[in-house]
């Protein structure tokens, strides 16, 4: 019982770290309410700062992608309880982001700055919409499974874990990756775009586009023709890019 309780508390603590990190990320990217943000006064030379920032982004990308691969999960669950695997992934992803928040180096310079108050309001609205879409998308495919809480709860009450059904709730009927669409809004909707922000947005966009290919390869391996059919019917990121898919079909991944 003590072991099961410890795993459960570990999962809850990992989720708490994630949620605090998520909230900090809103302020970090939006440049408000937190002590360190994407922008600010440069503290070191441009070349050195750029290398540090790219290194921090690369650290997150490698950790996030490698630990998400099925082969790594099979190896990793030899070291940690299977019920704690997802929580550990969430915790380490959060720590990689915290490292970026702590050591990010502002680069200085402004690429664009919107002065019209109405347009600035529209961009701030798009920024908020992006974060909301990210959060809503996780709940539509089971937020608590995605971040490991369901797994640690089931082991606490001695119930076996069962994978969630493959389905397409809400926006998943219009794009295969609404969560990533939300990230694009959050990263690119900037009334003031600095060089720091532009580097961050370009790097994260490139990572997401690569990650989608890796993720969909795994999904095809796991779900077979079901996911291939879903890919044929539903566009990847731009709604209504394909108009001929069958809206009555039920299909979507349950985790990234």
C-alpha positions as a LaTeX table, in Angstrom:
\begin{tabular}{lrrr}
\hline
Residue & $x$ (\AA) & $y$ (\AA) & $z$ (\AA) \\
\hline
Unk1 & 0.00 & 0.00 & 0.00 \\
Unk2 & 2.83 & 2.41 & 0.84 \\
Unk3 & 4.43 & 1.83 & $-2.57$ \\
Unk4 & 1.15 & 2.45 & $-4.38$ \\
Unk5 & 0.54 & 5.59 & $-2.32$ \\
Unk6 & 4.07 & 6.83 & $-3.05$ \\
Unk7 & 3.55 & 6.34 & $-6.79$ \\
Unk8 & 0.24 & 8.19 & $-6.60$ \\
Unk9 & 1.76 & 11.12 & $-4.68$ \\
Unk10 & 4.65 & 11.19 & $-7.16$ \\
Unk11 & 2.14 & 11.46 & $-10.02$ \\
Unk12 & 0.25 & 14.26 & $-8.28$ \\
Unk13 & 3.50 & 16.15 & $-7.57$ \\
Unk14 & 4.62 & 15.71 & $-11.21$ \\
Unk15 & 1.30 & 17.09 & $-12.40$ \\
Unk16 & 1.57 & 20.05 & $-10.01$ \\
Unk17 & 5.01 & 20.88 & $-11.41$ \\
Unk18 & 3.61 & 20.64 & $-14.94$ \\
Unk19 & 0.64 & 22.92 & $-14.23$ \\
Unk20 & 2.83 & 25.56 & $-12.56$ \\
Unk21 & 5.20 & 25.35 & $-15.54$ \\
Unk22 & 2.29 & 25.74 & $-17.97$ \\
Unk23 & 1.08 & 28.87 & $-16.18$ \\
Unk24 & 4.61 & 30.30 & $-16.08$ \\
Unk25 & 4.98 & 29.62 & $-19.82$ \\
Unk26 & 2.00 & 31.87 & $-20.55$ \\
Unk27 & 3.75 & 34.79 & $-18.86$ \\
Unk28 & 7.18 & 33.83 & $-20.21$ \\
Unk29 & 6.05 & 33.91 & $-23.83$ \\
Unk30 & 3.61 & 36.79 & $-23.35$ \\
Unk31 & 6.17 & 38.86 & $-21.41$ \\
Unk32 & 4.06 & 39.59 & $-18.35$ \\
Unk33 & 3.60 & 38.61 & $-14.69$ \\
Unk34 & 6.79 & 36.52 & $-14.33$ \\
Unk35 & 10.34 & 37.56 & $-13.42$ \\
Unk36 & 12.05 & 36.20 & $-16.56$ \\
Unk37 & 10.57 & 36.30 & $-20.04$ \\
Unk38 & 11.53 & 35.81 & $-23.69$ \\
Unk39 & 12.39 & 39.49 & $-24.00$ \\
Unk40 & 14.44 & 41.84 & $-21.94$ \\
Unk41 & 17.84 & 43.48 & $-21.83$ \\
Unk42 & 20.53 & 41.28 & $-23.41$ \\
Unk43 & 22.97 & 40.00 & $-20.81$ \\
Unk44 & 25.62 & 38.57 & $-23.13$ \\
Unk45 & 26.83 & 38.78 & $-26.73$ \\
Unk46 & 24.38 & 37.94 & $-29.51$ \\
Unk47 & 26.19 & 34.83 & $-30.80$ \\
Unk48 & 26.67 & 33.34 & $-27.34$ \\
Unk49 & 23.08 & 34.12 & $-26.36$ \\
Unk50 & 21.74 & 32.55 & $-29.56$ \\
Unk51 & 23.76 & 29.36 & $-28.98$ \\
Unk52 & 22.50 & 29.12 & $-25.40$ \\
Unk53 & 18.88 & 29.61 & $-26.46$ \\
Unk54 & 19.11 & 27.06 & $-29.27$ \\
Unk55 & 20.77 & 24.62 & $-26.87$ \\
Unk56 & 17.94 & 25.01 & $-24.37$ \\
Unk57 & 15.32 & 24.52 & $-27.09$ \\
Unk58 & 17.23 & 21.49 & $-28.38$ \\
Unk59 & 17.39 & 19.98 & $-24.89$ \\
Unk60 & 13.62 & 20.16 & $-24.58$ \\
Unk61 & 13.06 & 18.82 & $-28.10$ \\
Unk62 & 15.33 & 15.81 & $-27.59$ \\
Unk63 & 13.89 & 14.94 & $-24.18$ \\
Unk64 & 10.31 & 15.42 & $-25.33$ \\
Unk65 & 10.67 & 13.37 & $-28.50$ \\
Unk66 & 12.95 & 10.55 & $-27.33$ \\
Unk67 & 10.91 & 9.78 & $-24.21$ \\
Unk68 & 7.70 & 9.72 & $-26.27$ \\
Unk69 & 8.90 & 6.93 & $-28.56$ \\
Unk70 & 7.45 & 3.46 & $-27.90$ \\
Unk71 & 10.88 & 1.79 & $-27.92$ \\
Unk72 & 12.13 & 4.14 & $-25.22$ \\
Unk73 & 8.99 & 3.55 & $-23.15$ \\
Unk74 & 9.50 & $-0.21$ & $-23.30$ \\
Unk75 & 13.08 & 0.21 & $-22.06$ \\
Unk76 & 12.21 & 2.86 & $-19.48$ \\
Unk77 & 9.49 & 0.79 & $-17.82$ \\
Unk78 & 12.16 & $-1.71$ & $-16.87$ \\
Unk79 & 13.55 & 1.00 & $-14.58$ \\
Unk80 & 10.39 & 2.68 & $-13.28$ \\
Unk81 & 6.91 & 1.30 & $-12.55$ \\
Unk82 & 4.76 & 1.33 & $-15.68$ \\
Unk83 & 2.12 & 3.39 & $-13.88$ \\
Unk84 & 4.72 & 6.11 & $-13.19$ \\
Unk85 & 6.16 & 6.26 & $-16.71$ \\
Unk86 & 3.84 & 9.00 & $-17.95$ \\
Unk87 & 4.26 & 11.08 & $-14.80$ \\
Unk88 & 8.04 & 10.85 & $-15.16$ \\
Unk89 & 7.81 & 11.97 & $-18.77$ \\
Unk90 & 5.65 & 14.93 & $-17.70$ \\
Unk91 & 8.02 & 15.82 & $-14.86$ \\
Unk92 & 11.17 & 15.73 & $-17.00$ \\
Unk93 & 9.48 & 17.74 & $-19.75$ \\
Unk94 & 8.54 & 20.34 & $-17.16$ \\
Unk95 & 12.09 & 20.44 & $-15.79$ \\
Unk96 & 13.46 & 20.97 & $-19.32$ \\
Unk97 & 11.11 & 23.94 & $-19.70$ \\
Unk98 & 12.07 & 25.30 & $-16.29$ \\
Unk99 & 15.73 & 25.17 & $-17.36$ \\
Unk100 & 14.82 & 27.19 & $-20.45$ \\
Unk101 & 12.95 & 29.75 & $-18.36$ \\
Unk102 & 15.92 & 30.08 & $-15.99$ \\
Unk103 & 18.73 & 30.34 & $-18.53$ \\
Unk104 & 17.08 & 31.91 & $-21.56$ \\
Unk105 & 19.13 & 34.80 & $-22.95$ \\
Unk106 & 17.26 & 37.76 & $-24.51$ \\
Unk107 & 18.68 & 38.72 & $-27.91$ \\
Unk108 & 17.39 & 42.28 & $-28.25$ \\
Unk109 & 15.99 & 43.89 & $-31.38$ \\
Unk110 & 12.44 & 44.28 & $-32.69$ \\
Unk111 & 11.18 & 42.59 & $-35.86$ \\
Unk112 & 7.75 & 44.24 & $-35.76$ \\
Unk113 & 5.65 & 46.24 & $-33.33$ \\
Unk114 & 1.94 & 46.77 & $-33.93$ \\
Unk115 & 0.83 & 50.21 & $-32.78$ \\
Unk116 & $-2.86$ & 50.11 & $-33.72$ \\
Unk117 & $-4.77$ & 49.37 & $-30.52$ \\
Unk118 & $-7.48$ & 47.33 & $-32.26$ \\
Unk119 & $-4.99$ & 45.10 & $-34.05$ \\
Unk120 & $-2.99$ & 44.68 & $-30.86$ \\
Unk121 & $-6.18$ & 43.57 & $-29.13$ \\
Unk122 & $-6.84$ & 41.05 & $-31.91$ \\
Unk123 & $-3.33$ & 39.62 & $-31.54$ \\
Unk124 & $-3.67$ & 39.37 & $-27.75$ \\
Unk125 & $-6.99$ & 37.64 & $-28.31$ \\
Unk126 & $-5.34$ & 35.16 & $-30.69$ \\
Unk127 & $-2.60$ & 34.59 & $-28.10$ \\
Unk128 & $-5.20$ & 33.81 & $-25.42$ \\
Unk129 & $-7.17$ & 31.63 & $-27.86$ \\
Unk130 & $-4.05$ & 29.55 & $-28.52$ \\
Unk131 & $-3.49$ & 28.77 & $-24.85$ \\
Unk132 & $-7.17$ & 28.00 & $-24.35$ \\
Unk133 & $-7.20$ & 25.67 & $-27.36$ \\
Unk134 & $-4.17$ & 23.83 & $-26.01$ \\
Unk135 & $-5.84$ & 23.29 & $-22.64$ \\
Unk136 & $-9.25$ & 22.38 & $-24.05$ \\
Unk137 & $-7.68$ & 19.91 & $-26.50$ \\
Unk138 & $-6.04$ & 18.01 & $-23.64$ \\
Unk139 & $-9.36$ & 17.67 & $-21.83$ \\
Unk140 & $-11.12$ & 16.46 & $-24.97$ \\
Unk141 & $-8.73$ & 13.50 & $-25.23$ \\
Unk142 & $-8.63$ & 12.96 & $-21.43$ \\
Unk143 & $-6.39$ & 15.46 & $-19.69$ \\
Unk144 & $-5.76$ & 13.18 & $-16.71$ \\
Unk145 & $-4.54$ & 10.26 & $-18.81$ \\
Unk146 & $-2.37$ & 12.56 & $-20.91$ \\
Unk147 & $-0.55$ & 13.86 & $-17.83$ \\
Unk148 & $-0.31$ & 10.61 & $-15.90$ \\
Unk149 & $-2.89$ & 11.13 & $-13.17$ \\
Unk150 & $-5.24$ & 8.42 & $-14.40$ \\
Unk151 & $-2.42$ & 5.88 & $-14.44$ \\
Unk152 & $-1.28$ & 6.53 & $-10.87$ \\
Unk153 & $-4.87$ & 6.63 & $-9.61$ \\
Unk154 & $-5.75$ & 3.28 & $-11.17$ \\
Unk155 & $-2.71$ & 1.61 & $-9.62$ \\
Unk156 & $-3.60$ & 3.14 & $-6.25$ \\
Unk157 & $-7.05$ & 1.52 & $-6.31$ \\
Unk158 & $-5.65$ & $-1.71$ & $-7.80$ \\
Unk159 & $-7.41$ & $-1.45$ & $-11.12$ \\
Unk160 & $-5.63$ & $-2.36$ & $-14.38$ \\
Unk161 & $-4.85$ & 0.38 & $-16.84$ \\
Unk162 & $-6.78$ & 0.29 & $-20.11$ \\
Unk163 & $-5.95$ & 2.44 & $-23.11$ \\
Unk164 & $-8.52$ & 5.04 & $-24.05$ \\
Unk165 & $-10.69$ & 4.62 & $-27.13$ \\
Unk166 & $-9.53$ & 6.23 & $-30.35$ \\
Unk167 & $-11.98$ & 9.05 & $-31.12$ \\
Unk168 & $-12.37$ & 12.53 & $-32.60$ \\
Unk169 & $-14.09$ & 14.89 & $-30.17$ \\
Unk170 & $-14.73$ & 18.51 & $-31.15$ \\
Unk171 & $-11.87$ & 20.09 & $-33.12$ \\
Unk172 & $-10.26$ & 16.70 & $-33.77$ \\
Unk173 & $-12.90$ & 16.24 & $-36.47$ \\
Unk174 & $-11.50$ & 19.26 & $-38.34$ \\
Unk175 & $-7.73$ & 18.96 & $-37.76$ \\
Unk176 & $-5.67$ & 16.03 & $-36.54$ \\
Unk177 & $-3.62$ & 18.18 & $-34.16$ \\
Unk178 & $-5.67$ & 21.02 & $-32.63$ \\
Unk179 & $-3.30$ & 21.07 & $-29.66$ \\
Unk180 & $-0.43$ & 22.03 & $-31.97$ \\
Unk181 & $-2.62$ & 24.58 & $-33.73$ \\
Unk182 & $-3.07$ & 26.15 & $-30.31$ \\
Unk183 & 0.68 & 26.29 & $-29.81$ \\
Unk184 & 1.11 & 28.08 & $-33.15$ \\
Unk185 & $-1.36$ & 30.77 & $-32.08$ \\
Unk186 & 0.37 & 31.10 & $-28.70$ \\
Unk187 & 3.85 & 31.38 & $-30.25$ \\
Unk188 & 3.15 & 33.61 & $-33.26$ \\
Unk189 & 0.37 & 35.98 & $-32.08$ \\
Unk190 & 2.68 & 38.70 & $-30.79$ \\
Unk191 & 1.84 & 42.42 & $-30.93$ \\
Unk192 & 5.58 & 43.03 & $-30.55$ \\
Unk193 & 7.82 & 40.45 & $-32.20$ \\
Unk194 & 11.41 & 40.61 & $-31.00$ \\
Unk195 & 14.36 & 38.67 & $-32.35$ \\
Unk196 & 14.22 & 36.48 & $-29.22$ \\
Unk197 & 10.56 & 35.72 & $-29.80$ \\
Unk198 & 11.12 & 35.08 & $-33.52$ \\
Unk199 & 13.93 & 32.60 & $-32.81$ \\
Unk200 & 11.71 & 30.85 & $-30.27$ \\
Unk201 & 8.72 & 30.75 & $-32.65$ \\
Unk202 & 10.71 & 29.46 & $-35.63$ \\
Unk203 & 12.52 & 26.80 & $-33.58$ \\
Unk204 & 9.37 & 25.54 & $-31.87$ \\
Unk205 & 7.44 & 25.52 & $-35.15$ \\
Unk206 & 10.16 & 23.46 & $-36.82$ \\
Unk207 & 10.19 & 21.08 & $-33.86$ \\
Unk208 & 6.40 & 20.65 & $-33.93$ \\
Unk209 & 6.38 & 19.89 & $-37.66$ \\
Unk210 & 9.07 & 17.24 & $-37.17$ \\
Unk211 & 7.40 & 15.87 & $-34.03$ \\
Unk212 & 4.11 & 15.44 & $-35.90$ \\
Unk213 & 5.81 & 13.15 & $-38.43$ \\
Unk214 & 7.35 & 11.01 & $-35.66$ \\
Unk215 & 4.09 & 10.95 & $-33.72$ \\
Unk216 & 1.97 & 9.98 & $-36.71$ \\
Unk217 & 4.40 & 7.22 & $-37.62$ \\
Unk218 & 3.88 & 5.77 & $-34.13$ \\
Unk219 & 0.11 & 6.19 & $-34.43$ \\
Unk220 & 0.00 & 4.33 & $-37.73$ \\
Unk221 & 2.12 & 1.58 & $-36.19$ \\
Unk222 & $-0.30$ & 1.34 & $-33.26$ \\
Unk223 & $-3.69$ & 1.88 & $-34.89$ \\
Unk224 & $-2.96$ & 0.72 & $-38.43$ \\
Unk225 & $-5.58$ & 1.38 & $-41.10$ \\
Unk226 & $-7.81$ & 3.27 & $-38.66$ \\
Unk227 & $-5.29$ & 6.08 & $-38.41$ \\
Unk228 & $-4.43$ & 5.95 & $-42.12$ \\
Unk229 & $-8.11$ & 6.51 & $-42.89$ \\
Unk230 & $-8.21$ & 9.37 & $-40.39$ \\
Unk231 & $-5.23$ & 11.00 & $-42.12$ \\
Unk232 & $-7.00$ & 10.73 & $-45.46$ \\
Unk233 & $-10.17$ & 12.39 & $-44.18$ \\
Unk234 & $-8.89$ & 15.08 & $-41.82$ \\
Unk235 & $-6.21$ & 17.73 & $-42.51$ \\
Unk236 & $-3.19$ & 17.93 & $-40.28$ \\
Unk237 & $-3.31$ & 21.55 & $-39.10$ \\
Unk238 & $-5.48$ & 23.74 & $-41.36$ \\
Unk239 & $-9.26$ & 23.19 & $-40.98$ \\
Unk240 & $-11.25$ & 22.45 & $-44.14$ \\
Unk241 & $-8.11$ & 21.96 & $-46.22$ \\
Unk242 & $-9.87$ & 18.74 & $-47.21$ \\
Unk243 & $-13.65$ & 18.97 & $-47.38$ \\
Unk244 & $-14.52$ & 15.43 & $-48.38$ \\
Unk245 & $-13.95$ & 13.55 & $-45.13$ \\
Unk246 & $-16.83$ & 11.79 & $-43.40$ \\
Unk247 & $-17.81$ & 13.74 & $-40.27$ \\
Unk248 & $-19.68$ & 10.76 & $-38.94$ \\
Unk249 & $-16.55$ & 8.68 & $-38.46$ \\
Unk250 & $-15.11$ & 8.42 & $-34.97$ \\
Unk251 & $-11.30$ & 8.38 & $-34.65$ \\
Unk252 & $-8.34$ & 10.34 & $-32.73$ \\
Unk253 & $-5.23$ & 9.61 & $-30.80$ \\
Unk254 & $-5.40$ & 9.63 & $-27.03$ \\
Unk255 & $-1.97$ & 11.05 & $-26.21$ \\
Unk256 & 1.01 & 12.80 & $-27.86$ \\
\hline
\end{tabular}
